[in-house]
Amino acid sequence: MLATQLGRGGRRTQLSLGRALAALGEASVPLLHAATADPDPRVRQHAIATQRLMSDPDAGFEYAIEEAKRIVALGAAGEKE
């Protein structure tokens, strides 16, 4: 249910949803992975930012969302670094 809300709302809403998905841990990983291929760039950005938040909680959501925007713009959403 939470994954259907990816890309919705402003930064606050997205951060809250990202934290909720991160709190689910491994259960959210397949959902987030699938969302990185969504046709909507906002959904892809939010999914990537949430993945980044899960892998590096100290980086911060603002940094993660900006990085996700760059990744989506370059078309590398599903690639690992």
DSSP file (Angstrom, degrees, kcal/mol; ACC not computed):
  #  RESIDUE AA STRUCTURE BP1 BP2  ACC     N-H-->O    O-->H-N    N-H-->O    O-->H-N    TCO  KAPPA ALPHA  PHI   PSI    X-CA   Y-CA   Z-CA
    1    1 A M    >         0   0    0      0, 0.0     3,-0.7     0, 0.0     4,-0.3   0.000 360.0 360.0 360.0 -44.3    0.0    0.0    0.0
    2    2 A L  G >   +     0   0    0      1,-0.2     3,-1.9     2,-0.2     4,-0.2   0.883 360.0  60.7 -62.7 -37.9    2.8    2.5    0.9
    3    3 A A  G >  S+     0   0    0      1,-0.3     3,-1.3     2,-0.2    -1,-0.2   0.777  93.6  64.4 -63.8 -25.8    4.6    1.8   -2.4
    4    4 A T  G <  S+     0   0    0     -3,-0.7    -1,-0.3     1,-0.2    -2,-0.2   0.641  97.4  58.6 -70.8 -12.2    1.6    3.1   -4.4
    5    5 A Q  G X  S+     0   0    0     -3,-1.9     3,-2.0    -4,-0.3    -1,-0.2   0.423  74.4 128.8 -97.2  -0.4    2.1    6.5   -2.8
    6    6 A L  T <  S+     0   0    0     -3,-1.3    37,-0.2     1,-0.3     3,-0.1  -0.299  74.2  20.9 -57.7 136.8    5.7    6.9   -4.1
    7    7 A G  T 3  S+     0   0    0      1,-0.3    -1,-0.3    35,-0.2     2,-0.2   0.330  95.8 127.9  88.3  -6.6    6.2   10.3   -5.9
    8    8 A R    <   -     0   0    0     -3,-2.0    -1,-0.3     5,-0.1    -3,-0.1  -0.558  57.9  -5.3 -85.4 145.4    3.2   11.8   -4.2
    9    9 A G  S    S-     0   0    0     -2,-0.2     2,-0.0     4,-0.1    -2,-0.0  -0.020  89.4 -51.9  76.8-174.4    3.2   15.1   -2.3
   10   10 A G  S  > S-     0   0    0      4,-0.0     4,-2.7     1,-0.0     5,-0.2  -0.082  70.0 -73.4 -88.7-169.0    6.0   17.5   -1.4
   11   11 A R  H  > S+     0   0    0      1,-0.2     4,-3.0     2,-0.2     5,-0.2   0.891 129.5  51.7 -57.3 -44.0    9.3   16.9    0.4
   12   12 A R  H  > S+     0   0    0      2,-0.2     4,-2.4     1,-0.2    -1,-0.2   0.931 112.6  44.7 -60.9 -46.5    7.7   16.5    3.8
   13   13 A T  H  > S+     0   0    0      1,-0.2     4,-2.5     2,-0.2     5,-0.2   0.917 115.0  48.5 -63.7 -43.9    5.3   13.9    2.6
   14   14 A Q  H  X S+     0   0    0     -4,-2.7     4,-2.8     2,-0.2    -2,-0.2   0.895 111.1  49.8 -65.8 -39.7    8.0   12.1    0.6
   15   15 A L  H  X S+     0   0    0     -4,-3.0     4,-2.5    -5,-0.2    -1,-0.2   0.928 111.6  49.0 -63.6 -44.2   10.3   12.0    3.5
   16   16 A S  H  X S+     0   0    0     -4,-2.4     4,-2.1    -5,-0.2    -2,-0.2   0.925 114.4  44.7 -61.0 -45.8    7.7   10.7    5.8
   17   17 A L  H  X S+     0   0    0     -4,-2.5     4,-2.6     2,-0.2     5,-0.2   0.907 112.0  53.0 -65.9 -41.7    6.8    7.9    3.3
   18   18 A G  H  X S+     0   0    0     -4,-2.8     4,-2.5     1,-0.2    -2,-0.2   0.903 109.5  48.5 -59.7 -42.1   10.4    7.2    2.7
   19   19 A R  H  X S+     0   0    0     -4,-2.5     4,-2.3     2,-0.2    -1,-0.2   0.898 110.4  51.5 -65.1 -40.5   11.0    6.7    6.4
   20   20 A A  H  X S+     0   0    0     -4,-2.1     4,-0.9     2,-0.2    -2,-0.2   0.918 112.6  45.3 -63.4 -43.2    8.0    4.5    6.7
   21   21 A L  H >< S+     0   0    0     -4,-2.6     3,-0.6     1,-0.2     4,-0.4   0.896 112.0  51.9 -67.1 -39.3    9.2    2.3    3.8
   22   22 A A  H >< S+     0   0    0     -4,-2.5     3,-1.4     1,-0.2    -2,-0.2   0.873 103.6  58.4 -63.3 -36.6   12.7    2.3    5.3
   23   23 A A  H 3< S+     0   0    0     -4,-2.3    -1,-0.2     1,-0.3    -2,-0.2   0.768  97.1  61.9 -65.2 -25.0   11.3    1.1    8.6
   24   24 A L  T X< S-     0   0    0     -4,-0.9     3,-1.3    -3,-0.6    -1,-0.3   0.663  90.4-171.9 -74.4 -14.9    9.9   -1.9    6.8
   25   25 A G  G X>  +     0   0    0     -3,-1.4     3,-1.9    -4,-0.4     4,-0.5  -0.329  60.8   5.1  65.1-135.0   13.4   -2.9    6.0
   26   26 A E  G >4 S+     0   0    0      1,-0.3     3,-0.8     2,-0.2    -1,-0.3   0.735 121.4  70.2 -58.3 -26.1   13.9   -5.8    3.6
   27   27 A A  G <4 S+     0   0    0     -3,-1.3     4,-0.4     1,-0.2    -1,-0.3   0.797 101.0  46.3 -63.7 -27.6   10.2   -6.1    3.0
   28   28 A S  G <> S+     0   0    0     -3,-1.9     4,-2.6    -7,-0.3     5,-0.3   0.608  89.1  87.4 -90.4 -11.7   10.2   -2.9    1.0
   29   29 A V  H <X S+     0   0    0     -3,-0.8     4,-2.6    -4,-0.5     5,-0.2   0.919  89.7  45.0 -58.1 -50.1   13.3   -3.7   -1.1
   30   30 A P  H  > S+     0   0    0      0, 0.0     4,-2.3     0, 0.0    -1,-0.2   0.880 114.1  51.0 -63.5 -34.6   11.5   -5.5   -3.9
   31   31 A L  H  > S+     0   0    0     -4,-0.4     4,-2.0     2,-0.2    -2,-0.2   0.922 112.4  45.2 -66.3 -44.0    8.8   -2.8   -4.1
   32   32 A L  H  X S+     0   0    0     -4,-2.6     4,-1.1     2,-0.2    -1,-0.2   0.895 111.3  53.2 -66.7 -40.1   11.4    0.0   -4.2
   33   33 A H  H >< S+     0   0    0     -4,-2.6     3,-0.7    -5,-0.3     4,-0.3   0.932 110.4  47.2 -60.6 -45.6   13.4   -1.8   -6.9
   34   34 A A  H >< S+     0   0    0     -4,-2.3     3,-1.6     1,-0.2    -1,-0.2   0.875 107.2  57.7 -62.4 -37.7   10.3   -2.2   -9.0
   35   35 A A  H >< S+     0   0    0     -4,-2.0     3,-1.5     1,-0.3    -1,-0.2   0.720  89.9  72.0 -68.6 -20.7    9.4    1.5   -8.6
   36   36 A T  T << S+     0   0    0     -4,-1.1    -1,-0.3    -3,-0.7    -2,-0.2   0.641  99.9  48.4 -69.2 -11.3   12.8    2.5  -10.0
   37   37 A A  T <  S+     0   0    0     -3,-1.6    -1,-0.3    -4,-0.3    -2,-0.2   0.283  82.9 128.8-107.2   8.3   11.4    1.4  -13.4
   38   38 A D    <   -     0   0    0     -3,-1.5     6,-0.2     1,-0.1    -3,-0.0  -0.325  65.4-128.1 -63.3 144.5    8.1    3.2  -13.1
   39   39 A P  S    S+     0   0    0      0, 0.0    -1,-0.1     0, 0.0     3,-0.0   0.760  90.7  84.1 -65.4 -23.5    7.2    5.5  -16.1
   40   40 A D  S >> S-     0   0    0      1,-0.2     4,-2.1     2,-0.0     3,-0.5  -0.714  71.1-152.0 -83.7 117.9    6.7    8.4  -13.7
   41   41 A P  H 3> S+     0   0    0      0, 0.0     4,-2.8     0, 0.0     5,-0.2   0.817  95.0  58.3 -60.8 -30.5   10.0   10.2  -13.0
   42   42 A R  H 3> S+     0   0    0      2,-0.2     4,-2.3     1,-0.2   -35,-0.2   0.888 107.3  47.3 -66.0 -37.3    8.7   11.4   -9.6
   43   43 A V  H <> S+     0   0    0     -3,-0.5     4,-2.5     2,-0.2     5,-0.2   0.928 113.3  48.1 -67.3 -45.3    8.1    7.8   -8.6
   44   44 A R  H  X S+     0   0    0     -4,-2.1     4,-2.6     2,-0.2     5,-0.2   0.931 112.8  48.6 -60.7 -45.6   11.5    6.7   -9.8
   45   45 A Q  H  X S+     0   0    0     -4,-2.8     4,-2.7     1,-0.2     5,-0.2   0.925 112.7  47.4 -60.3 -45.8   13.2    9.6   -8.0
   46   46 A H  H  X S+     0   0    0     -4,-2.3     4,-2.2     2,-0.2    -1,-0.2   0.900 112.5  49.4 -65.0 -40.8   11.3    8.9   -4.7
   47   47 A A  H  X S+     0   0    0     -4,-2.5     4,-2.3     2,-0.2    -1,-0.2   0.925 113.2  46.2 -63.8 -44.9   12.1    5.2   -4.9
   48   48 A I  H  X S+     0   0    0     -4,-2.6     4,-2.5     1,-0.2    -2,-0.2   0.920 112.3  50.6 -64.6 -43.7   15.8    5.9   -5.5
   49   49 A A  H  X S+     0   0    0     -4,-2.7     4,-2.5    -5,-0.2    -1,-0.2   0.893 110.5  49.8 -61.6 -39.3   16.0    8.4   -2.8
   50   50 A T  H  X S+     0   0    0     -4,-2.2     4,-2.2     2,-0.2    -1,-0.2   0.899 109.5  51.1 -67.7 -40.0   14.4    6.0   -0.3
   51   51 A Q  H  X S+     0   0    0     -4,-2.3     4,-2.2     2,-0.2    -2,-0.2   0.925 111.9  47.6 -60.3 -43.6   16.8    3.3   -1.3
   52   52 A R  H  X S+     0   0    0     -4,-2.5     4,-2.5     1,-0.2    -2,-0.2   0.909 110.0  52.5 -63.4 -42.1   19.7    5.7   -0.7
   53   53 A L  H  < S+     0   0    0     -4,-2.5    -1,-0.2     1,-0.2    -2,-0.2   0.884 110.3  48.9 -60.8 -39.0   18.2    6.7    2.6
   54   54 A M  H  < S+     0   0    0     -4,-2.2    -1,-0.2     1,-0.2    -2,-0.2   0.883 115.7  42.1 -68.3 -38.8   18.0    3.1    3.6
   55   55 A S  H  < S+     0   0    0     -4,-2.2    -2,-0.2     1,-0.2    -1,-0.2   0.771 133.3  18.9 -81.9 -24.7   21.6    2.4    2.6
   56   56 A D    ><  +     0   0    0     -4,-2.5     3,-1.9    -5,-0.2     4,-0.5  -0.586  63.4 173.3-145.1  78.2   23.0    5.6    4.1
   57   57 A P  G >  S+     0   0    0      0, 0.0     3,-0.5     0, 0.0     4,-0.1   0.736  79.4  62.1 -61.0 -22.5   20.7    7.2    6.7
   58   58 A D  G 3  S+     0   0    0      1,-0.2    -5,-0.1     2,-0.1     3,-0.0   0.672  87.0  73.3 -77.0 -16.3   23.3    9.8    7.6
   59   59 A A  G <  S-     0   0    0     -3,-1.9     4,-0.3    -7,-0.2    -1,-0.2   0.814  99.5-130.4 -69.3 -29.7   23.3   11.3    4.1
   60   60 A G    <>  -     0   0    0     -3,-0.5     4,-1.9    -4,-0.5     5,-0.1   0.177  13.0 -96.7  90.8 148.8   19.9   12.9    4.6
   61   61 A F  H  > S+     0   0    0      2,-0.2     4,-3.0     1,-0.2     5,-0.2   0.868 118.4  57.4 -70.4 -38.5   16.8   12.9    2.4
   62   62 A E  H  > S+     0   0    0      1,-0.2     4,-2.0     2,-0.2    -1,-0.2   0.931 110.6  44.3 -59.7 -45.1   17.5   16.2    0.6
   63   63 A Y  H  > S+     0   0    0     -4,-0.3     4,-2.4     1,-0.2    -1,-0.2   0.925 114.0  51.0 -62.7 -44.0   20.8   14.9   -0.6
   64   64 A A  H  X S+     0   0    0     -4,-1.9     4,-2.4     1,-0.2    -2,-0.2   0.897 110.3  47.8 -63.1 -41.7   19.2   11.6   -1.6
   65   65 A I  H  X S+     0   0    0     -4,-3.0     4,-2.1     2,-0.2    -1,-0.2   0.890 112.2  49.2 -69.3 -38.3   16.4   13.2   -3.6
   66   66 A E  H  X S+     0   0    0     -4,-2.0     4,-1.7    -5,-0.2    -2,-0.2   0.906 112.7  47.8 -66.2 -40.9   18.8   15.5   -5.4
   67   67 A E  H  X S+     0   0    0     -4,-2.4     4,-2.2     1,-0.2    -2,-0.2   0.906 110.5  52.4 -64.2 -41.2   21.0   12.5   -6.3
   68   68 A A  H  X S+     0   0    0     -4,-2.4     4,-2.7     1,-0.2     5,-0.2   0.877 105.3  55.0 -63.2 -38.3   18.0   10.6   -7.4
   69   69 A K  H  X S+     0   0    0     -4,-2.1     4,-2.5     1,-0.2    -1,-0.2   0.915 109.0  47.8 -60.1 -43.0   16.9   13.4   -9.7
   70   70 A R  H  X S+     0   0    0     -4,-1.7     4,-1.9     2,-0.2    -2,-0.2   0.916 111.6  50.1 -64.2 -42.7   20.3   13.3  -11.4
   71   71 A I  H  X>S+     0   0    0     -4,-2.2     5,-2.2     2,-0.2     4,-0.7   0.931 112.9  45.6 -62.0 -46.7   20.2    9.5  -11.8
   72   72 A V  H ><5S+     0   0    0     -4,-2.7     3,-0.8     1,-0.2    -1,-0.2   0.911 111.2  52.9 -63.7 -42.5   16.7    9.6  -13.3
   73   73 A A  H 3<5S+     0   0    0     -4,-2.5    -1,-0.2     1,-0.3    -2,-0.2   0.847 111.3  46.7 -62.4 -33.4   17.7   12.5  -15.6
   74   74 A L  H 3<5S-     0   0    0     -4,-1.9    -1,-0.3    -5,-0.2    -2,-0.2   0.567 112.2-121.8 -85.4  -8.8   20.7   10.5  -16.8
   75   75 A G  T <<5S+     0   0    0     -3,-0.8     3,-0.2    -4,-0.7    -3,-0.2   0.755  78.2 119.4  78.0  24.6   18.5    7.4  -17.3
   76   76 A A    > < +     0   0    0     -5,-2.2     3,-1.2    -6,-0.2    -4,-0.2  -0.069  23.7 131.7-111.2  32.7   20.6    5.2  -15.0
   77   77 A A  T 3  S+     0   0    0      1,-0.3    -1,-0.2    -6,-0.2    -5,-0.1   0.824  76.2  38.3 -58.9 -37.5   17.8    4.4  -12.4
   78   78 A G  T 3  S+     0   0    0     -3,-0.2    -1,-0.3   -42,-0.1     2,-0.2   0.470  94.7 102.9 -96.1  -0.2   18.4    0.7  -12.3
   79   79 A E    <   -     0   0    0     -3,-1.2     2,-0.3     2,-0.0    -3,-0.1  -0.577  63.0-135.4 -88.2 145.5   22.2    0.7  -12.5
   80   80 A K              0   0    0     -2,-0.2    -2,-0.1     1,-0.1    -1,-0.0  -0.692 360.0 360.0 -92.0 149.8   24.5    0.1   -9.5
   81   81 A E              0   0    0     -2,-0.3    -1,-0.1     0, 0.0    -2,-0.0   0.468 360.0 360.0 -79.8 360.0   27.6    2.3   -9.0
